[in-house]
């Protein structure tokens, strides 16, 4: 019966090689806190003696746990692990197919930065990175926390450091999230800084604050408010338009036609969080219909399953999606 299948529990043995005490300590965590964190999230039981692990639980969860422990062991060779990394790996485990063999190293897209190698977590982020490297215009659309902006900035940093582009151009519409901030003091960069803060946070994380400031002084990192983009042509640039759900249809068309020779554009946004005035069509929603069949333009659509933030973020995104989905009139007795 289905109930019996659902409640089936199996036991799987796993041997982590090589048997290295330091790496095993990193995998297990202090007082086995990492193992307890995994047990709580996946509903499994983990027993271990040295490098030999025994996993008990639902077959799918046991396979995910085995994949996770092997990935943690691989990472332990070069870094310590904390609760945050375990959380992100747990998210990756839910996206990966643990029944398949590990992908060959040459098939895994990785971005090389001064911070180290950055790889997409899960197949959707991998598709997104691959699209950025192979297309001139790329759209990353989905909820907050899916890594679409951070990965775009990482790809831009790598392109700049490899000499593939001469500058990074950061663009964002100056639309407040349901508030009216009034007059903002300072020069243009200071005025738009609050709107571009997520992009700068990613740049600071990847390059360091001093390096970012030097690149801005040399105009290799440029802040370009969307309203001031008209009339420009951007050659040999990596252009990121963030929060694109807050562009109008006209603004989106204007932005896309700024692309010059040797340039790459990445447009990111979340169509469920539009802050435009009511009755104003989001350019990001509109462009999906207009450019859907245009070759050499990629669309990567993220879902709550791709969220790599706090575990509650995925649940929050799903809860809002259920709330905002119109009820079926037949179910509610409507017309």
C-alpha positions as a Markdown table, in Angstrom:
| # | Residue | x | y | z |
|---|---|---|---|---|
| 1 | Unk | 0.0 | 0.0 | 0.0 |
| 2 | Unk | 1.2 | 3.6 | -0.5 |
| 3 | Unk | 1.4 | 4.2 | 3.2 |
| 4 | Unk | 3.8 | 1.3 | 3.6 |
| 5 | Unk | 6.0 | 2.5 | 0.7 |
| 6 | Unk | 6.0 | 6.1 | 2.2 |
| 7 | Unk | 7.1 | 4.8 | 5.6 |
| 8 | Unk | 9.8 | 2.4 | 4.2 |
| 9 | Unk | 13.1 | 2.9 | 5.9 |
| 10 | Unk | 16.5 | 1.7 | 4.6 |
| 11 | Unk | 20.0 | 1.6 | 5.9 |
| 12 | Unk | 23.0 | 2.7 | 3.8 |
| 13 | Unk | 26.7 | 2.4 | 4.6 |
| 14 | Unk | 29.1 | 5.1 | 3.4 |
| 15 | Unk | 32.8 | 5.1 | 3.7 |
| 16 | Unk | 34.5 | 8.5 | 3.2 |
| 17 | Unk | 38.0 | 8.2 | 1.7 |
| 18 | Unk | 40.7 | 9.2 | 2.5 |
| 19 | Unk | 40.3 | 8.6 | 6.2 |
| 20 | Unk | 41.6 | 11.9 | 7.5 |
| 21 | Unk | 40.8 | 13.0 | 11.1 |
| 22 | Unk | 40.9 | 16.8 | 10.4 |
| 23 | Unk | 38.6 | 16.4 | 7.4 |
| 24 | Unk | 36.2 | 14.2 | 9.3 |
| 25 | Unk | 36.1 | 16.7 | 12.2 |
| 26 | Unk | 35.1 | 19.4 | 9.7 |
| 27 | Unk | 32.4 | 17.2 | 8.2 |
| 28 | Unk | 30.9 | 16.3 | 11.6 |
| 29 | Unk | 31.3 | 19.7 | 13.3 |
| 30 | Unk | 31.8 | 20.4 | 16.9 |
| 31 | Unk | 29.9 | 17.8 | 19.0 |
| 32 | Unk | 28.5 | 16.5 | 15.7 |
| 33 | Unk | 26.5 | 19.6 | 15.2 |
| 34 | Unk | 26.6 | 19.3 | 11.4 |
| 35 | Unk | 25.2 | 15.8 | 11.5 |
| 36 | Unk | 22.5 | 16.9 | 13.9 |
| 37 | Unk | 21.6 | 19.8 | 11.5 |
| 38 | Unk | 21.3 | 17.3 | 8.6 |
| 39 | Unk | 19.2 | 14.9 | 10.6 |
| 40 | Unk | 16.8 | 17.7 | 11.6 |
| 41 | Unk | 16.3 | 18.9 | 8.0 |
| 42 | Unk | 16.1 | 15.6 | 6.2 |
| 43 | Unk | 14.5 | 13.4 | 8.9 |
| 44 | Unk | 17.3 | 10.8 | 8.8 |
| 45 | Unk | 19.5 | 9.2 | 11.4 |
| 46 | Unk | 23.3 | 9.3 | 11.0 |
| 47 | Unk | 25.7 | 7.1 | 12.9 |
| 48 | Unk | 29.4 | 7.1 | 12.4 |
| 49 | Unk | 32.6 | 5.6 | 13.6 |
| 50 | Unk | 35.6 | 7.3 | 12.1 |
| 51 | Unk | 35.2 | 7.5 | 8.3 |
| 52 | Unk | 32.4 | 4.9 | 8.3 |
| 53 | Unk | 28.9 | 6.3 | 8.2 |
| 54 | Unk | 25.5 | 4.6 | 8.5 |
| 55 | Unk | 22.4 | 6.5 | 7.3 |
| 56 | Unk | 18.9 | 5.4 | 8.2 |
| 57 | Unk | 15.7 | 6.8 | 6.8 |
| 58 | Unk | 13.4 | 7.2 | 3.8 |
| 59 | Unk | 15.3 | 6.0 | 0.6 |
| 60 | Unk | 15.2 | 9.4 | -1.1 |
| 61 | Unk | 16.5 | 11.2 | 2.0 |
| 62 | Unk | 19.2 | 8.6 | 2.5 |
| 63 | Unk | 20.4 | 9.2 | -1.0 |
| 64 | Unk | 20.4 | 13.0 | -0.4 |
| 65 | Unk | 22.3 | 12.6 | 2.8 |
| 66 | Unk | 25.0 | 10.4 | 1.2 |
| 67 | Unk | 25.4 | 12.9 | -1.6 |
| 68 | Unk | 25.6 | 15.7 | 1.0 |
| 69 | Unk | 28.2 | 13.9 | 3.2 |
| 70 | Unk | 30.4 | 13.2 | 0.1 |
| 71 | Unk | 30.2 | 16.9 | -0.9 |
| 72 | Unk | 31.0 | 18.1 | 2.6 |
| 73 | Unk | 34.0 | 15.7 | 2.6 |
| 74 | Unk | 35.2 | 17.1 | -0.7 |
| 75 | Unk | 34.9 | 20.7 | 0.6 |
| 76 | Unk | 36.6 | 19.8 | 3.8 |
| 77 | Unk | 39.9 | 19.4 | 2.0 |
| 78 | Unk | 40.3 | 23.2 | 1.5 |
| 79 | Unk | 38.0 | 24.9 | 4.0 |
| 80 | Unk | 36.2 | 24.6 | 7.4 |
| 81 | Unk | 32.5 | 24.2 | 7.4 |
| 82 | Unk | 29.9 | 26.1 | 9.4 |
| 83 | Unk | 26.1 | 26.0 | 9.9 |
| 84 | Unk | 25.7 | 28.5 | 6.9 |
| 85 | Unk | 27.6 | 26.2 | 4.5 |
| 86 | Unk | 25.7 | 23.2 | 5.7 |
| 87 | Unk | 22.4 | 25.0 | 5.1 |
| 88 | Unk | 23.4 | 25.9 | 1.5 |
| 89 | Unk | 24.6 | 22.4 | 0.9 |
| 90 | Unk | 21.3 | 21.1 | 2.2 |
| 91 | Unk | 19.6 | 23.3 | -0.3 |
| 92 | Unk | 21.8 | 22.0 | -3.1 |
| 93 | Unk | 21.1 | 18.4 | -2.0 |
| 94 | Unk | 17.4 | 19.1 | -2.6 |
| 95 | Unk | 18.1 | 20.3 | -6.1 |
| 96 | Unk | 20.7 | 17.6 | -7.1 |
| 97 | Unk | 19.8 | 14.2 | -8.4 |
| 98 | Unk | 21.6 | 11.9 | -5.9 |
| 99 | Unk | 21.0 | 8.8 | -8.1 |
| 100 | Unk | 23.1 | 10.1 | -10.9 |
| 101 | Unk | 26.9 | 10.0 | -11.1 |
| 102 | Unk | 28.8 | 13.1 | -10.3 |
| 103 | Unk | 29.1 | 15.4 | -13.3 |
| 104 | Unk | 32.5 | 15.5 | -15.0 |
| 105 | Unk | 34.5 | 18.5 | -13.8 |
| 106 | Unk | 34.6 | 19.9 | -17.3 |
| 107 | Unk | 30.8 | 20.0 | -17.4 |
| 108 | Unk | 30.5 | 22.0 | -14.2 |
| 109 | Unk | 30.4 | 25.7 | -14.8 |
| 110 | Unk | 32.6 | 27.6 | -12.4 |
| 111 | Unk | 33.4 | 31.3 | -12.1 |
| 112 | Unk | 37.0 | 32.1 | -11.0 |
| 113 | Unk | 37.3 | 35.2 | -8.7 |
| 114 | Unk | 39.8 | 36.3 | -6.1 |
| 115 | Unk | 37.5 | 34.9 | -3.5 |
| 116 | Unk | 37.8 | 31.5 | -5.1 |
| 117 | Unk | 35.8 | 29.3 | -7.4 |
| 118 | Unk | 32.0 | 30.0 | -7.5 |
| 119 | Unk | 29.8 | 27.2 | -8.8 |
| 120 | Unk | 26.1 | 27.2 | -9.4 |
| 121 | Unk | 24.2 | 25.4 | -6.7 |
| 122 | Unk | 21.8 | 23.0 | -8.5 |
| 123 | Unk | 21.0 | 22.5 | -12.1 |
| 124 | Unk | 19.1 | 25.8 | -12.6 |
| 125 | Unk | 22.0 | 28.0 | -11.4 |
| 126 | Unk | 24.3 | 25.9 | -13.6 |
| 127 | Unk | 22.1 | 26.6 | -16.6 |
| 128 | Unk | 22.1 | 30.3 | -15.7 |
| 129 | Unk | 25.9 | 30.5 | -15.6 |
| 130 | Unk | 26.2 | 28.5 | -18.8 |
| 131 | Unk | 23.7 | 30.9 | -20.5 |
| 132 | Unk | 25.6 | 34.0 | -19.3 |
| 133 | Unk | 28.9 | 32.6 | -20.8 |
| 134 | Unk | 27.3 | 31.7 | -24.1 |
| 135 | Unk | 24.7 | 34.4 | -24.8 |
| 136 | Unk | 24.9 | 38.2 | -25.1 |
| 137 | Unk | 21.6 | 38.9 | -23.5 |
| 138 | Unk | 20.4 | 36.9 | -20.5 |
| 139 | Unk | 17.4 | 37.1 | -18.2 |
| 140 | Unk | 17.4 | 35.7 | -14.7 |
| 141 | Unk | 13.8 | 35.8 | -13.4 |
| 142 | Unk | 12.6 | 34.5 | -10.0 |
| 143 | Unk | 12.2 | 35.1 | -6.3 |
| 144 | Unk | 14.6 | 36.7 | -3.9 |
| 145 | Unk | 17.4 | 34.5 | -2.7 |
| 146 | Unk | 18.0 | 32.4 | -5.8 |
| 147 | Unk | 21.4 | 33.8 | -6.5 |
| 148 | Unk | 20.6 | 35.5 | -9.8 |
| 149 | Unk | 22.1 | 38.8 | -9.0 |
| 150 | Unk | 25.2 | 37.5 | -7.2 |
| 151 | Unk | 26.0 | 35.1 | -10.0 |
| 152 | Unk | 25.6 | 37.8 | -12.6 |
| 153 | Unk | 28.1 | 40.0 | -10.6 |
| 154 | Unk | 30.5 | 37.1 | -10.3 |
| 155 | Unk | 30.4 | 36.5 | -14.0 |
| 156 | Unk | 31.0 | 40.3 | -14.6 |
| 157 | Unk | 34.0 | 40.3 | -12.3 |
| 158 | Unk | 35.6 | 37.3 | -14.0 |
| 159 | Unk | 35.0 | 38.9 | -17.5 |
| 160 | Unk | 36.6 | 42.2 | -16.3 |
| 161 | Unk | 39.6 | 40.4 | -14.7 |
| 162 | Unk | 40.2 | 38.3 | -17.8 |
| 163 | Unk | 40.1 | 41.3 | -20.1 |
| 164 | Unk | 37.0 | 40.2 | -21.9 |
| 165 | Unk | 35.3 | 43.5 | -21.2 |
| 166 | Unk | 36.6 | 46.9 | -20.3 |
| 167 | Unk | 34.1 | 47.9 | -17.7 |
| 168 | Unk | 31.2 | 46.7 | -15.6 |
| 169 | Unk | 28.0 | 48.9 | -15.8 |
| 170 | Unk | 25.5 | 48.6 | -13.0 |
| 171 | Unk | 21.9 | 49.7 | -13.8 |
| 172 | Unk | 18.8 | 49.8 | -11.7 |
| 173 | Unk | 15.5 | 51.7 | -11.9 |
| 174 | Unk | 15.1 | 54.2 | -9.0 |
| 175 | Unk | 11.8 | 52.9 | -7.7 |
| 176 | Unk | 11.2 | 52.6 | -4.0 |
| 177 | Unk | 9.7 | 49.4 | -2.6 |
| 178 | Unk | 6.4 | 50.8 | -1.5 |
| 179 | Unk | 7.9 | 53.9 | 0.2 |
| 180 | Unk | 8.6 | 57.4 | -0.8 |
| 181 | Unk | 12.1 | 58.4 | 0.3 |
| 182 | Unk | 12.0 | 62.0 | -0.8 |
| 183 | Unk | 15.1 | 64.0 | -1.7 |
| 184 | Unk | 18.4 | 62.2 | -1.5 |
| 185 | Unk | 21.5 | 64.3 | -0.9 |
| 186 | Unk | 24.9 | 63.9 | -2.6 |
| 187 | Unk | 26.2 | 63.5 | -6.1 |
| 188 | Unk | 24.7 | 61.0 | -8.6 |
| 189 | Unk | 26.6 | 58.0 | -7.4 |
| 190 | Unk | 25.5 | 58.7 | -3.8 |
| 191 | Unk | 21.9 | 59.3 | -4.8 |
| 192 | Unk | 21.5 | 55.9 | -6.5 |
| 193 | Unk | 23.7 | 54.1 | -4.0 |
| 194 | Unk | 20.8 | 52.9 | -1.9 |
| 195 | Unk | 19.2 | 51.4 | -5.0 |
| 196 | Unk | 22.4 | 49.6 | -6.1 |
| 197 | Unk | 23.4 | 48.4 | -2.6 |
| 198 | Unk | 22.8 | 44.7 | -3.4 |
| 199 | Unk | 25.1 | 44.9 | -6.4 |
| 200 | Unk | 27.8 | 46.7 | -4.4 |
| 201 | Unk | 27.5 | 44.2 | -1.6 |
| 202 | Unk | 28.3 | 41.4 | -4.1 |
| 203 | Unk | 31.2 | 43.4 | -5.6 |
| 204 | Unk | 32.7 | 44.1 | -2.2 |
| 205 | Unk | 32.4 | 40.4 | -1.3 |
| 206 | Unk | 34.1 | 39.3 | -4.6 |
| 207 | Unk | 36.7 | 42.0 | -4.9 |
| 208 | Unk | 37.0 | 43.9 | -1.6 |
| 209 | Unk | 36.0 | 47.4 | -0.9 |
| 210 | Unk | 39.3 | 49.0 | -1.7 |
| 211 | Unk | 39.5 | 47.3 | -5.1 |
| 212 | Unk | 36.0 | 48.3 | -6.0 |
| 213 | Unk | 36.7 | 52.0 | -5.1 |
| 214 | Unk | 39.8 | 52.0 | -7.3 |
| 215 | Unk | 37.9 | 50.5 | -10.2 |
| 216 | Unk | 35.2 | 53.1 | -9.8 |
| 217 | Unk | 37.8 | 55.9 | -9.8 |
| 218 | Unk | 39.1 | 54.5 | -13.1 |
| 219 | Unk | 35.6 | 54.2 | -14.5 |
| 220 | Unk | 36.0 | 50.4 | -14.9 |
| 221 | Unk | 32.9 | 50.1 | -12.7 |
| 222 | Unk | 30.2 | 52.5 | -13.6 |
| 223 | Unk | 26.9 | 53.4 | -12.0 |
| 224 | Unk | 24.3 | 54.3 | -14.7 |
| 225 | Unk | 20.8 | 55.1 | -13.5 |
| 226 | Unk | 18.3 | 53.6 | -15.9 |
| 227 | Unk | 16.7 | 57.0 | -16.6 |
| 228 | Unk | 20.0 | 58.3 | -17.9 |
| 229 | Unk | 20.7 | 55.4 | -20.3 |
| 230 | Unk | 18.9 | 56.8 | -23.4 |
| 231 | Unk | 21.2 | 57.8 | -26.2 |
| 232 | Unk | 24.1 | 55.7 | -25.0 |
| 233 | Unk | 25.8 | 52.7 | -26.8 |
| 234 | Unk | 27.8 | 50.4 | -24.4 |
| 235 | Unk | 30.7 | 48.6 | -26.1 |
| 236 | Unk | 32.9 | 46.0 | -24.5 |
| 237 | Unk | 30.9 | 46.2 | -21.3 |
| 238 | Unk | 29.3 | 43.8 | -18.9 |
| 239 | Unk | 25.9 | 45.4 | -18.1 |
| 240 | Unk | 23.7 | 44.3 | -15.2 |
| 241 | Unk | 20.2 | 45.6 | -14.9 |
| 242 | Unk | 18.9 | 44.6 | -11.5 |
| 243 | Unk | 15.3 | 44.8 | -10.2 |
| 244 | Unk | 14.1 | 44.8 | -13.8 |
| 245 | Unk | 10.5 | 44.1 | -12.7 |
| 246 | Unk | 10.4 | 47.9 | -12.0 |
| 247 | Unk | 11.1 | 48.9 | -15.5 |
| 248 | Unk | 8.3 | 50.1 | -17.8 |
| 249 | Unk | 7.8 | 48.5 | -21.2 |
| 250 | Unk | 9.4 | 51.6 | -22.8 |
| 251 | Unk | 12.4 | 51.5 | -20.4 |
| 252 | Unk | 13.1 | 47.8 | -21.1 |
| 253 | Unk | 13.1 | 48.4 | -24.8 |
| 254 | Unk | 15.4 | 51.4 | -24.4 |
| 255 | Unk | 17.8 | 49.5 | -22.2 |
| 256 | Unk | 18.0 | 46.5 | -24.5 |
| 257 | Unk | 18.8 | 48.7 | -27.5 |
| 258 | Unk | 21.9 | 50.2 | -25.7 |
| 259 | Unk | 23.9 | 47.0 | -26.2 |
| 260 | Unk | 27.1 | 47.5 | -28.2 |
| 261 | Unk | 29.8 | 45.4 | -29.7 |
| 262 | Unk | 31.6 | 43.0 | -27.4 |
| 263 | Unk | 29.1 | 43.5 | -24.6 |
| 264 | Unk | 27.0 | 41.1 | -22.4 |
| 265 | Unk | 23.8 | 42.1 | -20.7 |
| 266 | Unk | 22.2 | 40.3 | -17.7 |
| 267 | Unk | 18.7 | 41.4 | -16.6 |
| 268 | Unk | 17.5 | 40.2 | -13.3 |
| 269 | Unk | 14.2 | 40.6 | -11.4 |
| 270 | Unk | 11.3 | 39.1 | -9.6 |
| 271 | Unk | 7.9 | 39.6 | -11.3 |
| 272 | Unk | 6.1 | 38.9 | -8.1 |
| 273 | Unk | 7.5 | 42.1 | -6.5 |
| 274 | Unk | 6.7 | 44.9 | -8.8 |
| 275 | Unk | 6.7 | 48.4 | -7.2 |
| 276 | Unk | 5.4 | 50.3 | -10.3 |
| 277 | Unk | 2.2 | 52.3 | -10.0 |
| 278 | Unk | -1.0 | 50.3 | -10.5 |
| 279 | Unk | -2.0 | 49.8 | -14.1 |
| 280 | Unk | 1.6 | 50.1 | -15.3 |
| 281 | Unk | 2.9 | 47.0 | -17.1 |
| 282 | Unk | 6.2 | 45.7 | -15.9 |
| 283 | Unk | 8.8 | 45.7 | -18.7 |
| 284 | Unk | 10.1 | 42.4 | -17.4 |
| 285 | Unk | 6.8 | 40.6 | -17.7 |
| 286 | Unk | 6.2 | 42.1 | -21.1 |
| 287 | Unk | 9.6 | 41.2 | -22.5 |
| 288 | Unk | 9.1 | 37.5 | -21.8 |
| 289 | Unk | 6.4 | 37.4 | -24.4 |
| 290 | Unk | 8.1 | 39.8 | -26.9 |
| 291 | Unk | 11.5 | 38.1 | -27.0 |
| 292 | Unk | 10.6 | 34.5 | -26.1 |
| 293 | Unk | 11.5 | 33.2 | -29.6 |
| 294 | Unk | 14.5 | 35.4 | -30.4 |
| 295 | Unk | 17.6 | 33.3 | -30.8 |
| 296 | Unk | 20.8 | 34.1 | -28.8 |
| 297 | Unk | 18.7 | 35.5 | -25.9 |
| 298 | Unk | 18.4 | 33.3 | -22.8 |
| 299 | Unk | 15.7 | 33.2 | -20.1 |
| 300 | Unk | 16.4 | 31.3 | -16.9 |
| 301 | Unk | 13.3 | 31.0 | -14.7 |
| 302 | Unk | 14.0 | 30.4 | -11.0 |
| 303 | Unk | 11.5 | 29.0 | -8.5 |
| 304 | Unk | 11.4 | 28.7 | -4.7 |
| 305 | Unk | 13.3 | 25.5 | -5.0 |
| 306 | Unk | 16.3 | 27.5 | -6.1 |
| 307 | Unk | 16.4 | 29.7 | -3.0 |
| 308 | Unk | 19.8 | 29.5 | -1.2 |
| 309 | Unk | 19.0 | 31.7 | 1.8 |
| 310 | Unk | 17.6 | 30.9 | 5.2 |
| 311 | Unk | 15.4 | 27.8 | 5.0 |
| 312 | Unk | 12.3 | 29.9 | 5.8 |
| 313 | Unk | 12.7 | 32.1 | 2.7 |
| 314 | Unk | 11.6 | 29.2 | 0.5 |
| 315 | Unk | 8.6 | 28.6 | 2.7 |
| 316 | Unk | 7.7 | 32.4 | 2.6 |
| 317 | Unk | 8.0 | 32.5 | -1.2 |
| 318 | Unk | 5.7 | 29.5 | -1.5 |
| 319 | Unk | 3.2 | 30.9 | 1.0 |
| 320 | Unk | 2.9 | 34.2 | -0.8 |
| 321 | Unk | 2.6 | 32.4 | -4.2 |
| 322 | Unk | -0.4 | 30.4 | -2.8 |
| 323 | Unk | -2.0 | 33.6 | -1.4 |
| 324 | Unk | -1.6 | 35.5 | -4.6 |
| 325 | Unk | -2.8 | 32.8 | -6.9 |
| 326 | Unk | -6.5 | 33.5 | -7.8 |
| 327 | Unk | -8.8 | 30.9 | -6.5 |
| 328 | Unk | -10.7 | 28.7 | -9.0 |
| 329 | Unk | -14.2 | 30.3 | -9.4 |
| 330 | Unk | -15.7 | 26.8 | -9.6 |
| 331 | Unk | -14.2 | 26.0 | -6.2 |
| 332 | Unk | -15.4 | 29.3 | -4.6 |
| 333 | Unk | -18.8 | 29.3 | -6.2 |
| 334 | Unk | -18.1 | 32.4 | -8.3 |
| 335 | Unk | -19.1 | 33.1 | -11.9 |
